[in-house]
């Protein structure tokens, strides 16, 4: 059986990295259609032997690109379509209906912040065979827009523990003393990730703890602006990194300040590495960081108060990942969904 995956783009991001990790482990024949040319992750997926079709969809050529997608699907003949990110999800619904192919929407964001997206999501939901949110918090959003529970199955993100083996301490590379306290944030530099809160909280902490540092990993449209605004030897912007495990291993505390999330892959990895985790108090984060796995905050002032905290919950955090967020858990849930749809529609 063949599955066709459709995603808005294959640049850097949580959904894109999820596919990079997941698709080589999925046993079915498969291919991906990327609607845009932002495809740095796509090239890595291709190296794993998975066919990727790259489009360059925009408002002008949209009708032509829809015809291209239909042509690709007619040639590939998938039995199921699985789509990621809102634009691909919406497009996939109509194409799936036209070609009589059942559709899975892998939902990774709560679109309540956008009246347009949430309305379109609700009005076209009848075209979706199954929703697979990556957290129970996203399931709650889907229920709020009247998706029946029978069409929702939570399929959590996961980590590949082999990718986190044998990390190296790289503090010396950045002239950081082994006794210094080091914070880390791993996320794209976009508004919803709230780097400003993290950086300004660190600046306050650093006034009294001058031998402290923070690694800020990730790229994004706000990166250059922040690099110019916050210049300090103690604030280390690394840009995009393929070496996240070494930075995590060289850090003490992981901070995530997102105003909205699906489920943060970086947070999963930080928990697996046993770091002290301090996260914004949103449902998608508190699903992972309960009271015995780390700390949560609502304001910058609360974050500043939490930054001196020692790591009391690292073992609990790692145990939680080992129990529920490894590859086998993901594959078990995903395969059950595929078999359910296959038996119902094929």
Secondary structure, 3 states (H helix, E strand, C coil): CEEEEEECCCCCCHHHHHHHHHHHHCCCEEEEEECCCCCHHHHHHHHCCCEEEECCCCCCCHHHHHHHHHHHHHHHCCCEEEEECHHHHHHHHHHHHHHCCEEEEECCCCHHHCHHHHHHHHHCHHHCCEECCCCHHHHHHHHHCCCCHHHECCCCCCECHHHHCCCCCCCHHHCCCCCCEEEEEECCCCHHHCHHHHHHHHHHHHHHCCCEEEEEECCCCCHHHHHHHCCCCCEEEEECCCCHHHHHHCCCEEEECCCCCCCCHHHHHHHHCCCEEEEECCHHHHCCCCCCCCEEECCHHHHHHHCCCCCCCHHHHHHHHHHHCEHHHHHHHHHHHHHHHHHHHC
